Amino acid sequence: MLELILRKELLETIHSKRFIWTFLICSLLILLTFYIGAQNYHLSVFRYEAAKAENLRKMEGVTDWLMVRSHRIFLPPDPLEVLVTGVSNDIGRTVEVMGRGELTASGSRYNEDPLFAVFRFLDLDFIFQIVLSLFAIFFAYNAINGEKEAGTLRLSLANSVPKDQFILGKLLGSFLALGLPLLLPILLGCLLLPLLGVPLNGQEWFRLGLIILTGFFYFGIFLTLSIFISSMTERSSSAFLYLLVIWILMVFIIPRASVLIAGRMVEVPSVDELAFQKNRFQSQLWLEDQDKIGKYKAPGIKDPEKMATEFHKYMQDLADEREKKSSELAERLNEERRIKQSEQEWLALGLARISPAALFSLAVTNLAGTSLMLKEHFAKEVKGYQPTYRQFMIEKTGMNPGRGMMIFRIRDDDSEEKPKLIDPKELPAFLYKKWRVRILLAIQFWK
């Protein structure tokens, strides 16, 4: 009997006009998602390479490494982030690295293309969370009460069909009739990626498969919810209205309300407040050091070059001491803000998890590596690179140049030898370890 119900549901769904039109629209959107994602990836790679080249070009013609006060590094593009964008376009992707001081990311992708900040990108998160969930409601809202209104439900149950088998048959039949055809455009979209030159390794293909599987699970939740509401209501119009209200609550209201509630309950100091405190403290330290510099006297040295060397050493010691004190304050303030921010995020995400839509977004962004952890991981990678850059500059200049330093160099103008140009390619490369973020994201989500 279950087989007959499955077959009936499959045939009725597939032969309906609304299925054909809805399937064509969904297929077009899915293929567009993969195509646009591939094009955006190539554009991101082009901009990434151009930014690195421009960073090195600015150092051309420089004859002294002391004139290189900073070096920009960039977050490299990832193939999966164009399919599930998450926060990848919102966070800063560029960091100006110095040998000392706090590092801050800037230059989000939406800063370059503000239009996309208004309309956002078309990605798999949007397709599954918005389009296919509506697709499920549109087809299953009258699965039970529609037959009741048509008079066929009484006829079906008159044949000694158990109610649980009837509902299960409806659910499985709807899922197979709606879900299996959607696999075709998704598989074609996956095929487009290598054809359009998007490189995915085995691990990335596996995660993409998990993202798609999660999407179908989410689709099944709304399909089940629709059939449940249909079985609990007398009229299909009432079921559609209830489902539409539930969909709006799940997709839009609950995730946004959870952020607002968490923001009211847990106050997090703003970045500007912290920056004001840090800058005020640094200014105070610099004023104190200016008095020390004004009172500086070389200990019995008459040779100008030795005097300059000693003065540089004295300035370096002052700068190191300022950095130590500034770093201690910055770490304390940042840690206090991180604790408050973690409390706020824990509360917001905990409330948002009531919604299947929010759970789905959290799951796929974790799988794609574009969740909130991306910003934290990029900051850690940059901080790990700073000592390498600092050591390189010390080897080249004998000191650690940075903000708040005055550098003097005595040159012999009578020398006929022209100064050699520096080679910017000697700068140590920033190697972003993507595999670490994947492990951290998976652990964070499944906890």
ABEGO torsion letter per residue (X at the ends): XAAAAAAAAAAAAAABAAAAAAAAAAAAAAAAAAAAAAAAAAAAAAAAAAAAAAAAAAABGBABAAABABBBBBBBBBAAAAABAEAAAABBABBBBBABEBBBBBGBAAAABAAAAAAEBBBAAAAAAAAAAAAAAAAAAAAAAAAAAAGAAAAAAAAGBBAAAAAAAAAAAAAAAAAAAAAAAAAAAAAAAAAAGBBBBAAAAAAAAAAAAAAAAAAAAAAAAAAAAAAABABAAAAAAAAAAAAAAAAAAAAAAAAAAAAAABBBBBAAAAAAAAAAAAAAAAAAAAAAAAABBBBGBABAAAAAAAAAAAAAAAAAAAAAAAAAAAAAAAAAAAAAAAAAAAAAAAAAAABAAAAAAAAAAAAAGABAAAAAAAAAAAAAAAAAAAAAAAAAAGBBBBBGBBBBBBBBAABABBBBBBBAAABBBBBBBAAAAAAAAAAAAAX
